[in-house]
Amino acid sequence: MNVSGVNKVTEFILLSFPCSREVQVLLFVLFFVSYILTLMGNGAIVCAVKLDHRLHTPMYTLLANFSFLELCYVNTTVPNMLRNFLSETKTISFTACFLQFYFFFSMGTTETFLLPLMAFDRYLAICRPLHYPTIMSSHLCMNLVVLCWVTAFLCYPVPIYLITQLPFCGPNTIDHFTLHCCGYDIGQKLQFPSLGTSICHKYSKKKKKKKKKGRTLLSVT
């Protein structure tokens, strides 16, 4: 691809699963059922915590936020995947690709913040039961939850903006197994660790030979 056309990419082609049309329809049904069950399960938890005032405690607040996070998580990738199962084009626009990238990684980071917070909440409830109501109040819990969401979603706008400004040089076909950028295969990147390992191995063998030669000289003298 010439340099003059690197910024003219408007969509990416997703290769999807290399199988027949019948198998893709079967996969669509399986993933669609799992998707609906996930939405129903997490939605039921969110509604139960929201409607029942007895569940307005830090533990259930965190659980409801985690369920809501899972609802958002699956909606970033699964609908497009389901559409591609039945579509002939199997494409995603340049803008939609980076929007999906932003929301997926932002919510993944939110999850990494929420899980330690949930663990800390249970630690206080089990190991500090008498101090738990005063330490983990509902106000503090909500502030920590908001902090998790806001911090996670502020981590990626600048990196994604910088990535979108880079020239795209390579085919616009996205494979599940190989990555290409400017004709540079990811397999070449994977060769660097093995190269370093081989160098270290050769260096250690030379070092052992020198030690062995030194011991031989000492024994001779």
SULPEMO-V333089 format. One record per pair of residues at least 24 apart in sequence whose C-alpha atoms are under 7 Angstrom apart, sorted by sequence separation. I is the first residue (numbers start at 0). J is the second residue. If there is no record, write none. Layout:
<<I	J> <I	J>>
//
This chain:
<<75	99> <41	66> <41	67> <75	102> <75	103> <41	70> <72	103> <38	70> <72	106> <113	147> <112	147> <68	106> <109	147> <109	148> <109	151> <108	151> <105	151> <105	152> <105	155> <27	81> <101	155> <61	117> <27	84> <24	84> <23	84> <24	85> <58	120> <13	89> <12	89> <13	90> <12	90> <11	90> <12	91> <10	90> <11	91> <57	137> <10	91> <11	92> <56	137> <10	92> <11	93> <9	92> <10	93> <57	140> <9	93> <12	171> <13	172> <14	173> <6	166> <11	171> <12	172> <13	173> <14	174> <5	166> <6	167> <11	172> <12	173> <13	174> <5	167> <11	173> <5	168> <0	168> <0	169>>
//
